[in-house]
Amino acid sequence: MFRQLARLFLTPPTPSSAQVHQAVEDVLALHPMQISRFLEEVWEGRSASLLTPAGLEIPPTVWPLTNERTSGIRDRVIAAGNPYPPAVWDHLIYAYMVENTRIYEVFRRVLEEFAYGERLGVASPAGQAWLRTTEALFYRDSPPLQIYAMASWIRPDIRAVRRNAYHRMFGLDLNHGTDDNRPYPYPRTAAANTDFSRTFEDVLREVWRAIENISNQSGPNATDVATIANLARALYDMLRVRRQEYGNLARDELLHVSTMAWLHLTVSYDTAIVRDLKAEATSPAERLQKIGERVGLPAHSRSSSYFSLAEHMSLLLRELELGTFNTDLGAPGLFSGGPFQAAIQETITHWSIATGRDVKARPVSVAPPQPVPVRPTPRPAMRASAATNGYAQASRETLGV
C-alpha cells in the first residue's frame, strides 16, 4: 500500500532514481495521523469489483461527521497526475511472503533497542520520526474506531490475527515461530484453503510447460490450455469462497498488507533509519540481513526470493480472483507474453528457491516393482560311493535295464 503511495507521488512516466528515493522518504516522513486518515480514505474508495462477486455492490459506509479531517495527501497525488485514492491494495499473499522474511520480528527488535538504550546509537531526527510512526501504527494496540484497529479483547495478538488470515486464505503458516523456535500459537479454523499450495504448484508446472512449448513449431506441443483454465478456476473458487459476498477478510488484508508494505518500503532504499542502523546495501534483502545482524535476529536466508514472490504473486492472485484465466480464451494470458507471463516466470523461479521444490521439473511416475520369479537353486552333484554304485547297478538289473 505504501509502495503504491510512493509511486503516486511521482509524475509518470519515467521519474529519476533520485526522485523515487525522495518519494519514499516523503512517505516515511508522513505524520501518523495522516497515514491513519490515508488508510480510511483508501478503505472508503476501495473497488467493490475486486472484493465482491460481479453485480454485488458494497454498501457505502461514509459517515460525514467523522471525515472532517483529511489526510492532506490527495492534493499532492492529483498534482502529480495520478488518481486518488488507490482503488485496490496488494493481495494478502503479499503480506504473507514479506512476513516470511522475518522483517516484522527484526524491526520489533529495532524498536526495542532504540526504546531501551543506546546500543544502536542515537537515531537522526528523520529516524526518530520513523520510530514514532512505526510503533504508533504497527506495534501497539491501535486507537479505537480506526479502520486498522484490529487488536481487541477478542483478538489480543495482532501476529496471531495475521497467521489466522494466512491459514484461512492459503492453508499456510509462516516459516518461523516464536523467537525461541517454538510453534506460534494462533486460532485455526477448519474452513481453510489447505489445497491452495498444491493447486498453485500445479498451475506453475503447467504454465512452465506451455512457456517451453510456446515457440515449438515442429515437435510435439504439450501445452494443455484446458488444464490451466481448470486449475485457475479451482484457485478462483478457493479464494472467492473465503471472500464470500461482501469481501470477507478485506479489512484484515488492508491492515496486514499495509504493515508489511511499510516495512518493505523502509528497506527498499537506504532510508533514514537504514542509514542510522549502518545497514546501507544494494537490495532490500541485504539491508534486512544487516539490520537483523545488528539486533541479533537473522532474517531468512531466502529473503530475496520472498520479496520477489510478494510483488509478483500479488499481481497474479488478484487476477485469479477476478477469473481472468478461467477459460480457454483467458488461460493463454499466463504464457503468451505480457505482464502476467513475466510475473509467473519470476514466481516459478523464486517459488522453487523458497520452497525447495523444483516446479520446472516434470513429474516422474514410478511403476511399482514387479516380483522377480525365483528359480530353485540346483543342488550340487554328489560323488557316489562304492556302496551307492553297487545299489544302483543291482536296481537296474532288477528292473531289467
C-alpha positions as CSV (number, residue, x, y, z in Angstrom):
1,M,0.0,0.0,0.0
2,F,2.7,2.5,0.9
3,R,4.9,1.4,-2.0
4,Q,1.9,2.3,-4.2
5,L,1.6,5.7,-2.4
6,A,5.3,6.4,-3.1
7,R,4.6,5.7,-6.8
8,L,1.6,8.0,-6.8
9,F,3.8,10.9,-5.5
10,L,5.8,10.6,-8.8
11,T,4.9,12.2,-12.1
12,P,4.7,9.5,-14.8
13,P,6.1,8.0,-16.9
14,T,9.8,7.8,-16.0
15,P,10.9,9.5,-12.8
16,S,14.6,9.5,-12.0
17,S,16.1,7.3,-9.3
18,A,16.7,10.4,-7.1
19,Q,13.0,11.3,-7.4
20,V,11.9,7.8,-6.5
21,H,14.2,7.8,-3.4
22,Q,12.8,11.2,-2.3
23,A,9.2,10.0,-2.8
24,V,10.0,7.0,-0.5
25,E,11.4,9.4,2.2
26,D,8.4,11.6,1.9
27,V,6.0,8.7,2.5
28,L,8.0,7.6,5.5
29,A,8.0,11.1,6.9
30,L,4.2,11.4,7.0
31,H,2.6,12.1,10.3
32,P,0.9,9.0,11.9
33,M,-2.4,10.8,11.8
34,Q,-2.0,11.5,8.1
35,I,-1.3,7.8,7.5
36,S,-4.3,6.9,9.6
37,R,-6.6,9.1,7.5
38,F,-5.0,7.8,4.3
39,L,-6.0,4.2,5.2
40,E,-9.5,5.4,5.9
41,E,-9.7,7.1,2.5
42,V,-8.4,4.0,0.8
43,W,-11.0,1.9,2.5
44,E,-13.8,4.3,1.5
45,G,-12.6,4.4,-2.1
46,R,-11.9,0.6,-2.5
47,S,-13.0,-1.1,-5.7
48,A,-16.0,-3.3,-4.9
49,S,-15.4,-5.3,-8.1
50,L,-12.2,-6.8,-6.7
51,L,-13.7,-7.8,-3.3
52,T,-17.2,-9.0,-4.2
53,P,-18.8,-11.1,-6.9
54,A,-19.8,-9.3,-10.1
55,G,-23.0,-7.4,-9.8
56,L,-23.0,-7.2,-6.0
57,E,-22.1,-3.7,-4.6
58,I,-20.5,-2.9,-1.3
59,P,-22.9,-0.6,0.6
60,P,-21.4,2.8,1.4
61,T,-20.0,3.3,4.9
62,V,-19.2,7.0,4.8
63,W,-20.0,8.9,8.0
64,P,-19.6,12.6,7.1
65,L,-19.2,13.8,10.7
66,T,-16.1,11.6,11.2
67,N,-14.4,12.6,7.9
68,E,-14.0,16.3,8.6
69,R,-10.2,16.0,8.7
70,T,-8.5,14.6,5.6
71,S,-5.0,13.1,5.2
72,G,-3.7,16.0,3.1
73,I,-2.3,13.6,0.6
74,R,-4.8,13.9,-2.1
75,D,-3.6,17.3,-3.5
76,R,0.0,16.0,-4.0
77,V,-1.2,12.9,-5.8
78,I,-3.6,14.8,-8.1
79,A,-0.9,17.4,-8.8
80,A,1.4,14.5,-10.0
81,G,-1.3,13.5,-12.5
82,N,-2.4,10.3,-10.6
83,P,-5.8,9.1,-9.4
84,Y,-6.6,9.2,-5.7
85,P,-7.3,7.2,-3.6
86,P,-5.8,3.9,-4.8
87,A,-8.7,1.6,-5.7
88,V,-7.1,-1.6,-4.5
89,W,-4.2,-2.7,-2.4
90,D,-1.9,-5.7,-2.7
91,H,-3.3,-9.2,-2.2
92,L,-3.0,-10.9,1.2
93,I,-0.3,-13.1,-0.3
94,Y,2.0,-10.1,-0.4
95,A,1.9,-9.7,3.4
96,Y,2.4,-13.5,3.8
97,M,5.5,-13.6,1.6
98,V,7.1,-10.4,3.1
99,E,6.5,-11.6,6.7
100,N,8.3,-14.8,5.9
101,T,11.5,-12.8,5.6
102,R,11.1,-12.2,9.4
103,I,11.0,-8.5,8.8
104,Y,8.3,-7.8,11.4
105,E,10.3,-9.5,14.2
106,V,13.6,-7.9,13.1
107,F,12.1,-4.4,13.3
108,R,10.4,-5.2,16.6
109,R,13.9,-5.7,17.9
110,V,15.0,-2.4,16.4
111,L,12.2,-0.6,18.2
112,E,13.1,-2.2,21.5
113,E,16.8,-1.4,21.2
114,F,16.1,2.3,20.5
115,A,13.4,2.5,23.2
116,Y,15.5,0.9,26.0
117,G,19.1,2.1,25.3
118,E,21.8,3.4,23.0
119,R,23.4,0.2,21.9
120,L,22.4,1.0,18.3
121,G,23.4,4.7,18.7
122,V,21.0,7.6,18.6
123,A,18.6,7.9,15.7
124,S,18.6,11.0,13.5
125,P,15.6,13.3,13.5
126,A,14.2,11.5,10.5
127,G,14.9,8.2,12.1
128,Q,13.2,9.2,15.3
129,A,10.1,10.2,13.3
130,W,10.1,6.8,11.6
131,L,10.4,5.1,15.0
132,R,7.5,7.0,16.4
133,T,5.2,6.4,13.4
134,T,6.1,2.7,13.1
135,E,5.5,2.0,16.8
136,A,2.3,4.1,16.9
137,L,0.7,2.4,13.9
138,F,2.0,-1.2,13.7
139,Y,3.4,-2.3,17.1
140,R,0.7,-1.3,19.6
141,D,-3.0,-1.6,20.2
142,S,-4.3,0.9,17.7
143,P,-6.7,3.7,18.8
144,P,-10.3,2.6,18.6
145,L,-12.6,3.5,15.8
146,Q,-9.7,3.4,13.2
147,I,-10.0,1.1,10.1
148,Y,-6.7,-0.5,11.0
149,A,-7.6,-1.1,14.7
150,M,-7.8,-4.9,14.7
151,A,-6.4,-6.0,18.1
152,S,-9.0,-6.2,20.9
153,W,-10.0,-8.3,23.8
154,I,-11.4,-10.8,21.2
155,R,-8.2,-10.7,19.2
156,P,-5.5,-9.6,21.6
157,D,-2.4,-10.6,19.5
158,I,-2.1,-9.0,16.0
159,R,0.6,-11.5,15.0
160,A,-1.9,-14.3,15.7
161,V,-4.6,-12.4,13.8
162,R,-2.3,-12.3,10.7
163,R,-1.4,-16.0,10.9
164,N,-5.1,-16.9,11.2
165,A,-5.8,-14.9,8.0
166,Y,-2.9,-16.6,6.1
167,H,-4.1,-20.1,7.2
168,R,-7.7,-19.4,6.2
169,M,-6.8,-18.0,2.8
170,F,-3.8,-20.2,1.8
171,G,-3.8,-23.1,4.3
172,L,-0.2,-22.0,5.2
173,D,1.7,-21.0,8.3
174,L,4.7,-18.7,8.4
175,N,8.1,-20.4,8.2
176,H,9.1,-19.3,11.7
177,G,7.6,-19.5,15.1
178,T,8.5,-17.6,18.3
179,D,11.9,-16.2,19.0
180,D,12.9,-19.4,20.8
181,N,11.8,-21.5,17.8
182,R,8.5,-22.8,19.4
183,P,5.4,-23.0,17.2
184,Y,3.5,-19.7,17.4
185,P,0.0,-20.2,18.9
186,Y,-2.9,-18.8,16.9
187,P,-6.6,-19.8,16.4
188,R,-7.1,-22.2,13.4
189,T,-10.3,-23.0,11.7
190,A,-11.5,-26.0,9.7
191,A,-12.6,-23.6,6.8
192,A,-9.2,-23.1,5.3
193,N,-7.8,-23.5,1.7
194,T,-5.5,-26.4,2.5
195,D,-5.2,-27.3,-1.1
196,F,-4.0,-23.9,-2.2
197,S,-0.3,-24.7,-2.3
198,R,-0.7,-28.0,-4.2
199,T,-3.1,-26.4,-6.8
200,F,-0.9,-23.4,-7.3
201,E,2.1,-25.5,-7.9
202,D,0.2,-27.5,-10.5
203,V,-0.6,-24.2,-12.3
204,L,3.1,-23.2,-12.2
205,R,4.1,-26.6,-13.7
206,E,1.5,-26.5,-16.5
207,V,2.3,-22.9,-17.3
208,W,6.1,-23.6,-17.4
209,R,5.4,-26.5,-19.9
210,A,3.4,-24.1,-22.0
211,I,6.2,-21.5,-22.0
212,E,8.6,-24.1,-23.1
213,N,6.4,-25.1,-25.9
214,I,5.1,-21.7,-27.0
215,S,7.6,-21.4,-29.8
216,N,7.7,-25.1,-30.7
217,Q,6.9,-25.2,-34.4
218,S,8.0,-28.7,-35.4
219,G,7.9,-31.1,-32.4
220,P,5.0,-32.0,-30.2
221,N,3.4,-29.3,-28.2
222,A,2.4,-30.4,-24.7
223,T,0.6,-27.2,-23.8
224,D,-2.7,-28.1,-22.1
225,V,-4.8,-24.9,-22.1
226,A,-7.9,-26.6,-20.7
227,T,-6.0,-28.0,-17.7
228,I,-4.5,-24.5,-17.0
229,A,-8.0,-23.0,-17.2
230,N,-9.5,-25.7,-14.9
231,L,-6.7,-25.2,-12.3
232,A,-7.2,-21.4,-12.5
233,R,-10.9,-22.0,-11.8
234,A,-10.1,-24.1,-8.8
235,L,-7.9,-21.4,-7.3
236,Y,-10.7,-18.8,-8.1
237,D,-13.2,-20.9,-6.3
238,M,-10.9,-21.3,-3.2
239,L,-10.1,-17.6,-2.9
240,R,-13.7,-16.4,-3.6
241,V,-15.2,-18.8,-1.1
242,R,-13.1,-17.1,1.6
243,R,-14.3,-13.7,0.5
244,Q,-18.0,-14.6,0.5
245,E,-20.3,-11.9,-0.7
246,Y,-19.1,-8.7,0.9
247,G,-15.3,-9.0,0.8
248,N,-14.7,-11.1,3.9
249,L,-11.1,-10.6,5.2
250,A,-10.8,-7.4,3.2
251,R,-10.2,-5.2,6.2
252,D,-7.7,-7.7,7.6
253,E,-6.0,-7.7,4.3
254,L,-5.7,-3.9,4.2
255,L,-4.1,-3.8,7.6
256,H,-1.7,-6.8,7.1
257,V,-0.6,-5.6,3.6
258,S,-0.1,-2.0,4.9
259,T,2.0,-3.3,7.8
260,M,4.3,-5.3,5.6
261,A,4.4,-2.6,2.8
262,W,5.6,0.0,5.4
263,L,8.5,-2.2,6.5
264,H,9.2,-3.3,2.9
265,L,9.3,0.3,1.8
266,T,11.7,1.1,4.7
267,V,14.4,-1.4,3.4
268,S,13.7,-0.7,-0.3
269,Y,16.3,2.2,-0.2
270,D,19.0,3.5,2.1
271,T,16.3,5.4,4.1
272,A,17.0,7.4,7.2
273,I,16.5,4.6,9.6
274,V,18.6,2.2,7.4
275,R,21.4,4.8,7.5
276,D,21.1,5.1,11.3
277,L,21.5,1.4,11.6
278,K,24.5,1.4,9.3
279,A,22.8,-1.1,7.0
280,E,23.3,0.5,3.6
281,A,23.2,-2.0,0.8
282,T,22.1,-2.6,-2.8
283,S,18.9,-4.6,-2.2
284,P,16.1,-4.9,0.4
285,A,17.2,-8.4,1.3
286,E,20.8,-7.3,2.0
287,R,19.6,-4.3,4.1
288,L,17.3,-6.6,6.1
289,Q,20.1,-9.1,6.7
290,K,22.4,-6.4,8.0
291,I,19.7,-5.0,10.3
292,G,19.0,-8.5,11.6
293,E,22.7,-8.9,12.4
294,R,22.7,-5.7,14.3
295,V,19.8,-6.7,16.6
296,G,20.8,-10.4,16.9
297,L,17.8,-11.9,15.0
298,P,18.8,-13.1,11.5
299,A,16.5,-12.6,8.6
300,H,15.5,-15.6,6.4
301,S,18.3,-16.7,4.1
302,R,15.9,-16.6,1.1
303,S,14.5,-13.2,1.8
304,S,15.4,-12.0,-1.7
305,S,13.1,-14.7,-3.2
306,Y,10.3,-13.9,-0.7
307,F,10.4,-10.2,-1.6
308,S,10.2,-11.1,-5.3
309,L,7.3,-13.5,-4.7
310,A,5.4,-10.9,-2.7
311,E,5.2,-8.5,-5.6
312,H,4.6,-11.0,-8.5
313,M,2.2,-13.3,-6.7
314,S,0.1,-10.3,-5.6
315,L,-0.5,-9.4,-9.2
316,L,-1.3,-13.0,-10.2
317,L,-3.7,-13.7,-7.3
318,R,-5.6,-10.5,-7.9
319,E,-6.2,-11.6,-11.5
320,L,-7.0,-15.2,-10.4
321,E,-9.7,-13.8,-8.1
322,L,-11.2,-11.9,-10.9
323,G,-11.4,-15.1,-13.0
324,T,-9.2,-13.7,-15.8
325,F,-7.7,-17.1,-16.6
326,N,-10.7,-19.4,-16.0
327,T,-11.5,-20.1,-19.7
328,D,-9.6,-21.4,-22.7
329,L,-9.6,-17.9,-24.1
330,G,-8.2,-16.4,-20.9
331,A,-5.7,-19.0,-19.8
332,P,-3.1,-18.2,-22.5
333,G,-2.6,-14.8,-20.8
334,L,-0.4,-16.6,-18.4
335,F,2.1,-17.8,-21.0
336,S,1.7,-15.8,-24.2
337,G,3.6,-12.7,-23.3
338,G,2.8,-9.6,-21.3
339,P,2.9,-8.7,-17.6
340,F,1.3,-11.9,-16.4
341,Q,3.8,-14.2,-18.1
342,A,6.6,-12.1,-16.8
343,A,5.1,-12.3,-13.3
344,I,4.6,-16.0,-13.4
345,Q,8.1,-16.8,-14.7
346,E,9.6,-14.9,-11.8
347,T,7.2,-16.7,-9.5
348,I,8.2,-20.1,-10.9
349,T,11.9,-19.3,-10.3
350,H,11.6,-17.9,-6.8
351,W,8.9,-20.4,-5.6
352,S,11.3,-23.2,-6.4
353,I,14.1,-21.4,-4.4
354,A,11.9,-20.5,-1.4
355,T,10.2,-23.9,-1.1
356,G,13.0,-26.2,-2.3
357,R,10.5,-27.8,-4.8
358,D,11.5,-27.5,-8.4
359,V,8.3,-26.8,-10.3
360,K,10.1,-26.8,-13.6
361,A,10.9,-30.5,-13.3
362,R,8.4,-32.7,-14.9
363,P,6.8,-35.2,-12.5
364,V,8.0,-38.7,-13.0
365,S,5.7,-41.6,-12.3
366,V,7.4,-44.7,-10.9
367,A,5.8,-48.0,-11.6
368,P,5.6,-50.4,-8.7
369,P,8.3,-53.1,-8.8
370,Q,7.4,-56.4,-10.4
371,P,8.1,-59.6,-8.5
372,V,11.1,-61.4,-9.9
373,P,10.4,-65.2,-10.4
374,V,12.6,-67.3,-8.1
375,R,14.1,-70.3,-9.6
376,P,15.1,-73.3,-7.4
377,T,18.8,-73.5,-6.8
378,P,20.2,-76.6,-8.4
379,R,21.7,-79.0,-5.8
380,P,25.3,-79.8,-6.4
381,A,26.1,-83.2,-7.9
382,M,27.4,-85.6,-5.2
383,R,30.1,-88.2,-5.9
384,A,28.5,-91.6,-5.5
385,S,30.2,-94.0,-3.0
386,A,31.1,-97.6,-4.0
387,A,28.1,-98.9,-2.0
388,T,25.8,-96.5,-3.8
389,N,27.1,-97.6,-7.2
390,G,26.5,-101.2,-6.3
391,Y,22.9,-100.5,-5.2
392,A,22.3,-98.6,-8.5
393,Q,23.6,-101.5,-10.5
394,A,21.5,-104.0,-8.7
395,S,18.4,-101.8,-9.2
396,R,19.0,-101.6,-12.9
397,E,19.4,-105.4,-13.1
398,T,16.2,-106.0,-11.1
399,L,14.2,-103.6,-13.3
400,G,15.7,-105.3,-16.5
401,V,17.5,-102.1,-17.6
